[in-house]
Amino acid sequence: MDILKVVCLMFFIAHVYGTGTVKDRGRLYNDLLTSYQKELMPDGENGGPVVVFHSLSIQRVVALEHGILTLQVWEHLQWNDPRLRWDSEDYNIRILQLPSRHIWQPDVVLSNSAEQYTGFPSGDVHVHLYNDGNVTFIPPRITKSVCHFDDSALYENNEVTCTLKYMSWTRALNSLDLRIDVHARPEIVHNTNPNWNVVETSVERNVITYACCPDLYVDVNVIVSVNEVYAGESCYGSLKTTKRTIGFFKKTPKRMDCMSG
């Protein structure tokens, strides 16, 4: 199930099963959060790690230049927080929406980001809380990831493959288990850029160790292969319809719009 369908399903559930009156929501809000400590991580099931499911929906290829891939994405995160469970019959509510800054969030970051980390940029984006403690969070983001590629392979295949590496910044596997959401593979929802094309996407999960630490750590790699289709006069002056790899030039381009779209 893709992320757009998940969003539609959430609105459907809220409509069918109800979100109560404002009085109901206020009472539930106070009961859940009065003593809630968002700085503290919830307990995992049966004393195990907190399981966080991750997926990515690519809305637009913005740019690939100077070794940096810029994408407009929806990031999909889902986990369970036992402290946020309630009896739906007591409140006439099965789903509650509130700003994400009010609850604990997993510290999942894009570790090969080309930008300086400044904290969670989507603190006012609402999360969906379900009465069984499940939390769904889908923040929109602009990601800028470092992308290394080989020049000769680039010209031979006319394709660039970049990897977006997501991981918990501080938590080992025994504390936070980052998993791939098998129901929502990386996808292109609505790439409105006419010049840039996503050839293929895939995702892989890795369990690794670092020299500094004995614990196991997890990362999820979203792999994106891209090229550019440009109709009309190409950046090299040809009047034919050309297909070339984006973001790399042997010659100085004649037009500035060859660098972005």
Secondary structure, 3 states (H helix, E strand, C coil): CCHHHHHHHHHHHHHHHCCCCHHHHHHHHHHHHCCCCCCCCCCCHHHCCEEEEEEEEEEEEEEEECCEEEEEEEEEEEEEEEEEECCHHHHCCCEEEEEHHHCCCCCEEECCECCCCCCCCCCCCEEEEECEEEEEECCEEEEEEECCCCHHHHHHHCCEEEEEEEEECCCCCCCEEEEECCCCCCEECCCCCCCEEEEEEEEEEEEEEECCEEEEEEEEEEEEEEEEEECCCCCCCCCCCEEECCCCCCCCCCCHHHCCC
